[in-house]
Amino acid sequence: MFPINDLFDAFLIGGFLFGLFFTIASVALGFGDIGADTGSDVGSDIGHDLDHGGHGPDLFNVSSILAFITWFTGVTYLVRNGLGWFVGLAVLIGLLFGVAGAWFIAWFLYSFLRKNSPELNPADWDQIGQIGHVSGTIFPNGYGEIVYEQHGSRHSLPARSKEGVGIDRNTEVVVLAIEKGVAVVQPWADLMQEISLEEEQ
Protein backbone atom coordinates (compact mmCIF):
# COMPACT_ATOMS: atom_id res chain seq x y z
CA MET A 1 0.00 0.00 0.00
CA PHE A 2 2.83 2.37 0.89
CA PRO A 3 5.91 1.36 -1.12
CA ILE A 4 9.17 1.88 0.71
CA ASN A 5 11.96 2.54 -1.75
CA ASP A 6 14.73 3.51 0.64
CA LEU A 7 15.59 4.39 4.22
CA PHE A 8 14.15 7.91 3.88
CA ASP A 9 10.78 6.47 2.83
CA ALA A 10 10.89 4.17 5.86
CA PHE A 11 11.57 7.20 8.06
CA LEU A 12 8.64 9.09 6.55
CA ILE A 13 6.19 6.20 6.91
CA GLY A 14 7.34 5.54 10.47
CA GLY A 15 7.02 9.21 11.40
CA PHE A 16 3.56 9.45 9.87
CA LEU A 17 2.28 6.37 11.69
CA PHE A 18 3.89 7.51 14.94
CA GLY A 19 2.34 10.99 14.69
CA LEU A 20 -1.07 9.67 13.69
CA PHE A 21 -1.22 7.05 16.44
CA PHE A 22 -0.10 9.35 19.23
CA THR A 23 -2.30 12.20 18.01
CA ILE A 24 -5.33 9.96 18.40
CA ALA A 25 -4.04 8.69 21.75
CA SER A 26 -3.35 12.19 23.09
CA VAL A 27 -6.85 13.37 22.18
CA ALA A 28 -8.47 10.25 23.60
CA LEU A 29 -6.53 10.45 26.86
CA GLY A 30 -6.84 14.22 27.22
CA PHE A 31 -3.13 15.07 27.02
CA GLY A 32 -3.38 17.19 23.89
CA ASP A 33 -2.99 20.58 25.54
CA ILE A 34 0.03 19.87 27.76
CA GLY A 35 2.81 22.38 27.17
CA ALA A 36 5.99 20.75 25.88
CA ASP A 37 8.27 22.87 28.08
CA THR A 38 6.31 22.81 31.32
CA GLY A 39 6.42 19.29 32.63
CA SER A 40 3.18 17.45 32.46
CA ASP A 41 1.44 18.36 35.65
CA VAL A 42 -1.27 20.83 36.36
CA GLY A 43 0.83 23.18 38.42
CA SER A 44 3.45 23.62 35.72
CA ASP A 45 0.78 24.06 33.09
CA ILE A 46 -0.72 26.88 35.17
CA GLY A 47 2.71 28.48 35.43
CA HIS A 48 3.13 28.12 31.68
CA ASP A 49 -0.16 29.93 31.07
CA LEU A 50 0.80 32.73 33.44
CA ASP A 51 4.27 33.14 31.92
CA HIS A 52 2.75 33.52 28.48
CA GLY A 53 0.00 35.78 29.74
CA GLY A 54 -2.63 33.39 28.34
CA HIS A 55 -2.64 35.30 25.02
CA GLY A 56 -2.64 33.63 21.61
CA PRO A 57 -2.05 30.11 20.37
CA ASP A 58 1.03 28.27 21.65
CA LEU A 59 2.74 25.98 19.10
CA PHE A 60 4.72 24.18 21.79
CA ASN A 61 2.22 21.64 23.05
CA VAL A 62 1.91 17.90 22.51
CA SER A 63 -0.88 18.01 19.94
CA SER A 64 0.81 20.67 17.79
CA ILE A 65 4.12 18.82 17.76
CA LEU A 66 2.40 15.57 16.83
CA ALA A 67 0.43 17.35 14.11
CA PHE A 68 3.66 18.74 12.67
CA ILE A 69 5.27 15.29 12.60
CA THR A 70 2.18 13.72 11.01
CA TRP A 71 1.69 16.36 8.31
CA PHE A 72 5.39 16.80 7.55
CA THR A 73 6.13 13.12 7.09
CA GLY A 74 2.84 12.30 5.35
CA VAL A 75 2.95 15.16 2.85
CA THR A 76 6.67 14.70 2.16
CA TYR A 77 6.10 11.03 1.38
CA LEU A 78 3.12 11.74 -0.89
CA VAL A 79 4.88 14.51 -2.81
CA ARG A 80 8.02 12.44 -3.24
CA ASN A 81 6.38 9.18 -4.23
CA GLY A 82 2.99 10.26 -5.55
CA LEU A 83 4.14 13.22 -7.63
CA GLY A 84 7.69 12.01 -8.18
CA TRP A 85 9.27 15.31 -7.18
CA PHE A 86 12.85 15.41 -5.89
CA VAL A 87 13.57 15.10 -2.18
CA GLY A 88 14.50 18.74 -1.46
CA LEU A 89 11.24 20.14 -2.82
CA ALA A 90 9.21 17.39 -1.16
CA VAL A 91 10.80 18.20 2.22
CA LEU A 92 10.14 21.93 1.76
CA ILE A 93 6.47 21.36 0.97
CA GLY A 94 6.24 18.90 3.86
CA LEU A 95 7.66 21.52 6.23
CA LEU A 96 5.10 24.07 5.07
CA PHE A 97 2.22 21.66 5.60
CA GLY A 98 3.71 20.56 8.94
CA VAL A 99 3.88 24.11 10.29
CA ALA A 100 0.39 24.84 8.97
CA GLY A 101 -1.00 21.72 10.65
CA ALA A 102 0.72 22.54 13.94
CA TRP A 103 -0.58 26.12 13.83
CA PHE A 104 -4.12 24.95 13.09
CA ILE A 105 -4.12 22.57 16.06
CA ALA A 106 -2.67 25.28 18.33
CA TRP A 107 -5.30 27.75 17.13
CA PHE A 108 -8.07 25.19 17.69
CA LEU A 109 -6.91 24.40 21.24
CA TYR A 110 -6.64 28.10 22.08
CA SER A 111 -9.92 29.15 20.47
CA PHE A 112 -12.15 26.34 21.69
CA LEU A 113 -10.48 25.11 24.87
CA ARG A 114 -8.13 27.51 26.64
CA LYS A 115 -9.76 30.78 25.62
CA ASN A 116 -13.14 29.67 26.96
CA SER A 117 -11.73 28.09 30.11
CA PRO A 118 -11.74 29.97 33.41
CA GLU A 119 -8.40 31.55 34.27
CA LEU A 120 -6.45 29.72 36.96
CA ASN A 121 -4.89 31.85 39.67
CA PRO A 122 -2.30 30.21 41.96
CA ALA A 123 -3.51 32.48 44.75
CA ASP A 124 -6.82 30.61 44.69
CA TRP A 125 -4.96 27.51 45.90
CA ASP A 126 -3.02 29.20 48.70
CA GLN A 127 -3.21 27.19 51.92
CA ILE A 128 -2.43 30.13 54.19
CA GLY A 129 -5.61 31.61 55.61
CA GLN A 130 -7.62 28.45 55.16
CA ILE A 131 -10.00 27.57 57.98
CA GLY A 132 -10.29 23.94 58.93
CA HIS A 133 -10.76 21.55 61.82
CA VAL A 134 -8.34 19.46 63.81
CA SER A 135 -8.84 15.87 62.72
CA GLY A 136 -6.00 14.43 64.77
CA THR A 137 -5.26 15.99 68.16
CA ILE A 138 -2.33 18.41 68.07
CA PHE A 139 -0.17 17.63 71.09
CA PRO A 140 1.77 20.28 73.06
CA ASN A 141 5.04 20.99 71.23
CA GLY A 142 4.07 18.19 68.89
CA TYR A 143 2.10 17.49 65.78
CA GLY A 144 -1.38 16.52 64.73
CA GLU A 145 -3.51 16.82 61.62
CA ILE A 146 -6.06 19.23 60.21
CA VAL A 147 -8.59 18.98 57.40
CA TYR A 148 -10.04 21.79 55.30
CA GLU A 149 -12.06 22.21 52.13
CA GLN A 150 -10.88 24.15 49.11
CA HIS A 151 -12.81 24.46 45.83
CA GLY A 152 -15.05 21.59 46.83
CA SER A 153 -12.19 19.20 47.64
CA ARG A 154 -11.20 17.93 51.06
CA HIS A 155 -7.53 18.29 52.02
CA SER A 156 -5.49 17.25 55.03
CA LEU A 157 -2.19 18.52 56.39
CA PRO A 158 0.11 17.68 59.27
CA ALA A 159 -0.09 20.57 61.71
CA ARG A 160 1.42 22.09 64.81
CA SER A 161 0.24 24.84 67.11
CA LYS A 162 1.60 28.37 66.73
CA GLU A 163 2.16 28.69 70.49
CA GLY A 164 3.22 25.09 71.03
CA VAL A 165 0.07 24.34 73.03
CA GLY A 166 -2.19 21.38 72.48
CA ILE A 167 -5.34 21.73 70.38
CA ASP A 168 -8.19 19.29 70.79
CA ARG A 169 -9.80 17.39 67.97
CA ASN A 170 -12.65 19.15 66.08
CA THR A 171 -11.36 22.59 67.11
CA GLU A 172 -11.77 25.15 64.35
CA VAL A 173 -8.37 26.52 63.35
CA VAL A 174 -6.85 28.87 60.81
CA VAL A 175 -3.64 28.18 58.86
CA LEU A 176 -1.11 30.93 59.59
CA ALA A 177 1.87 29.52 57.69
CA ILE A 178 3.26 26.45 55.99
CA GLU A 179 6.69 25.33 57.16
CA LYS A 180 8.31 22.34 55.45
CA GLY A 181 4.91 20.94 54.58
CA VAL A 182 3.52 21.39 58.10
CA ALA A 183 0.68 23.84 58.75
CA VAL A 184 1.20 26.28 61.60
CA VAL A 185 -2.27 26.83 63.04
CA GLN A 186 -4.12 28.74 65.71
CA PRO A 187 -7.63 28.21 67.03
CA TRP A 188 -10.02 30.51 65.17
CA ALA A 189 -11.61 31.71 68.42
CA ASP A 190 -8.21 32.69 69.86
CA LEU A 191 -7.29 34.61 66.72
CA MET A 192 -10.60 36.52 66.79
CA GLN A 193 -10.05 37.34 70.46
CA GLU A 194 -6.57 38.72 69.71
CA ILE A 195 -7.94 40.88 66.91
CA SER A 196 -10.69 42.22 69.18
CA LEU A 197 -8.16 43.14 71.89
CA GLU A 198 -5.95 44.93 69.36
CA GLU A 199 -8.91 46.90 68.05
CA GLU A 200 -9.90 47.95 71.59
CA GLN A 201 -6.40 49.23 72.24
N, C-alpha and C positions, 0 to 999 in steps of 0.2 A: 504493500500500500504506500509506504514511504521509502522509496529506494535510497539506500545509503551508499554513496559512491566513494567516499573517503572519510578520513577521521573528522574533518570539519563538519561534514553532514551528520555524523554520529553525535558530535557536540551539539549541533543545532537541534536535532530530534530529542536528545536527552534533556536539553535546556527547556524546550517547549513542553515536554511531558512533565518535567519537574515543576515548572511554573504553573501549568494548568492544574495539576493535582493539588499543589499546596495552596493555590488561590481558592479552589473549591473548599479545601479543608479549613483554611483560615476564616472564610465566610461562615461555614457551618459551625465552627467552634467559637466564633465571636472574637477572633484575635486580629481582625483585619485593620483595626485602627490603632494598634500599638505602635508608638514611635520607635524607630529603629535605634535611636541614640539615647534612649531614656531608661533602659532596663524594661522589664515587662510587667512591672507591678503598678498598681493604681497610684500609689504615692508619687512615683517618678513620672507617671503620665500627667498627673496634675501639675507637677513642677515644669514639665515640658510645655504644657499649655500656658502657664503663667510666663515662662521665659519668652515665649513667642507672642505674648500678648493676646493669644486666641484669635488673631486676625489672618484670614486668608488660608488657602489650601497649603498643606505641608506635604511635599513629595517624599519625605523620608519617613514612611511608615511601611509596615509589612505588605499591605495590599498593593501599594504603588510599586514597590520594588518587585514583587512577584508579577505584576502586570507588565512592567518593563521587560523582565526576563521572557515572559510568555510571548509578547508581541515582537520583541526584537528577534528572538530565535525563530519563531514561526514565520514571520514575514521574510526574514533573510533566507530561510530555506526555500520558501515558495518562489521568491524572485530568482534565486540562483538556479533552482531545478525546474520550476514551472515555466519561467520566461527565458531561461538560459543565459541570463546576464552574468557578467564577470563578477568575481567575489567582492572587489572593492565597492562597486556600485550597490550590490546586494546588501552589504554591511551598512552602507550609508543610509539606504532606504529603511533597513531594519531598525537602525538607531532612531530615525525620525518617527517611525511608528511606535517604537518602544517608549520614547519620551512622551508622545501624544497619549498613549494608553495609560502611562503612569500619571500624567497630569489629569486625565479624565477621571481616574479612580480617586485621586486626591480631591478633586473638585467635588465629586459625588459625596465622598465622606464628609467633607466640610459643609456642603450645602444642605444635606439631608440628615446628617447625624450630629456633628459637633455644633454647628451653628444654631440648631434648634434645641440643643441640650442645655440644661441649667448650668451656669458657671459654678465651678467648684472653688471654694475659698478655704485654704488651709486653716484659717482662723476659726472656721465653723467646727473643726475637729479638735480644737484646743481642749486639753483635759483640765487645765487650770481654771478654777471658778466653777467647776461642775459640782452639783449637789447630789450626794448619794447617801447610802446607809451602810453602816458597819455590818458586814455579813459574817465576819470572823473576829471575835473579840480582839481589840488592840491592847496588848499588855503594857504595863508601865515600862518605859525604856525598851520596848520590844516592838513586835510587828503583829499585824493582823491583816484583815482584808476588807475592802469596801466594794460595793457594786453601785453603778449608776447607769442611767439611760441617756443615750445620745443618738438623735435622729432615728428613734424607734428601735435601736439595738441596745441590748444589755451588755455592759462591760464590767469587768472586775479588775482590781489592781491590788497588789500588796500595799499596805499602808502603815504609817507610824504617826504618832501624835506629835503635833508641833511642840508642845510643852513637855513631852516625855511622860505624860500621865496616861493612865489606862482609859479606854473608851469602851463602854459596853456595847454588846450586839444590838442592832436595830436603831442605834443612835444616828440621827441625821447629821451629816458632816459636810463640810465644804473643802474642796481640794485647793490648797494654797500654793503648792509647788510640786514639781516632779523631780526627784533626785535619784539618779541611777535606776530609773524604772519603778521607784517606790513613791507613792503619793504621800505628801506631807499634809495632814488634815487637822481640822479643828471642828469641834461641835458647832453646828449652825447657831444654836441658842447662845453659846458663849461669844461667838463673833458678833452677833447682833447686840449683845449686852455691852461689849467693848465699844461698838460704834455709838451706842446711845450715851455712854459715859463721856466719850470724846466730844459729842455734840453738846452735852450739857456744860462742859468746861469751856 
